[in-house]
Amino acid sequence: MKRIPVPALFLMALMFIASTVYAQSEYYVQSVKAKVMSSSSFKSKVMGEVGKGYKFISSGKVGTWVKVKYNNKDGYVPSILLATHPPLDRVALIKGEEGEIKQGVRRRASSFTSAAAARGLAADDRRRLSTEEKADYDLLDYMESFKVTTDELNRFMEGSTL
């Protein structure tokens, strides 16, 4: 049986350690809140919730999820909510008197939408995510292209056919 020289063993061990250290990266939460999940699925158990700027140490990626350490356990956070740099200090809030803002208007975008906008989620990215996340943005655009008139809506509400 051939023996491996000690320097070769040392070099192999050094390469293994370097690869594990290199694989660990710092990620910062960019959205207002981010849920840490027990597995890389929105259907999994929520381990906790962290706020904007929270720093995670990551040990890799699983699809569109980042594997992170949370309370000394492995957890997963959607990569769209994270970045390798701390979030900007600017605050984006609508300010004004209550009378100036129309009732029923949504005042703040969701965390997912805000993070996507901050990261510049373009049409190409939307198409790519459509296939990865099973969201069909093309169909959404198609549905949003339909316009319903008030008359059509009233007839629908009355139960008559168009």
N, C-alpha and C positions, 0 to 999 in steps of 0.2 A: 504494500500500500504506500502510495506517495504521500510524503508529508508536505504541507504547505509552509513555506518559510514565514517566520514570525513577522517580518516587515509587510508581507502581503496580507496577513491576517489583520495587522494593525491598520493598514490602508483600507481594507474592506470594512472594518468596524467604523473607521472615521467617515467613510462615505455614507454608511447607513445613518450614523448620528447626524451628519450634515443634511441629509435628505429629510429627516424628520424635523429638524430645526427649521429648515427652509420652508417646509410645508405649512408651518404654523404662521398665520398672518393675523394682523389686527384689523378688525372691522368695526365701524361705528354706525349706530342706528341713525338714519337720516330722517325718518318720519316721526310724527308726534309720539307714537307708541308702536311697539313691535312685540308680538307674542312669540315666545319660545316654545316650540312644539317638541313632543317626545320622539317623533319620527318625521320623515320628510313628506308629510301629508297634512292638509288642513283638517282632516278627519281625526287626527291623532290627539292625544291628551295634551292640554296646555300646561306646560311646566311653570310658566310665569309670564309676566309682562314687564317690559322695560321701556324707558323713555328715550327721547331724542338725545343723542350724544353718548349713550351707553357704549362702552368699549368691550368687544368680545375678542377672545383668542380663538382662532379657527384652526381646525386640523384638516380641512379639505372641503370639497364640494360634493354634493349628491344631486345631480341634475341641476335644477334651478334653486336649490337650497344650499345654505352654508352650514356646515357642521360646526357647532360652537360648544365651548365649555360654559355651563351655567349651573351655579351652586354645586360645583365639583361633579357634575354629571354631563353626559353628552346630550345636546339639544340641537334643534334645527330652526333656522330663521330663513324666510324667503330672501333670496339674494337681491331682489329689487328694493328691499328696505334698507340695505346696507351699502356702505362704501368704505374704501380703504383710507379715507381722510375724514377728519371730524366735520360735523355739519357746520354750515355758515351760521353766523350770529344773527342774521336778519330775521325779522318776524313778519309774517304775511297775514295780517288780520284786516278785515273790513271794519273801518271806523266810520262812525256817523250816527246821527240821531235815528231812533227807531222808526220815526215817520218817513225817513228818506229811503228805507229799505223795504221793498215790497214784501208783503206777507206771503209765506209759502215758498220763498226763494231760498235755496240752499246757500248757507253762508260760508261753509268751509268744505273743501273737497276732502274725499277720503284719504287716509294715510297712503294707500296704494297709489291713488291717482297723483297725489302730491309728490311722492317719491319718484314715480315714473316721469312726471313733468320735470322734476329737478335733474333727473339723469338724462333728459332729452330723448324720451321714448318716441322715435320717429315711426313713420308708416312702415318702413322695412322691419323695424323691431316688433311692431304690432303683428305683422304677418308671421314673423318667426315665432313669437309667443303664441300665436293662434294654433300652431301645430304642436308646440311643446306643452302648453297648459290646457289644451282642449277648449280654448275660447275662440269663437268664430267672429273676429272683428269685421270681416267682409260681410257676413250676414247682418251684423249689427248696423253697419253703414247702409245696407240695403233697406233694412227695416226703418231706419231714421229718414230715408228718402221719401217715404210716404207722408203725404199731408192730408189731414182730415179736417174738413170744414165744420163750422159750428152746426150748419144744417144737417150734415151727415151724422154728426154726433147726437143731435137731438132726436133724429129718426131712429138711431140705434137704441138710444135710451128708452124710447117709446115702444120698442119692440117691433117696429115695422122693418120691412126689407128695403134695400136700396134699389 
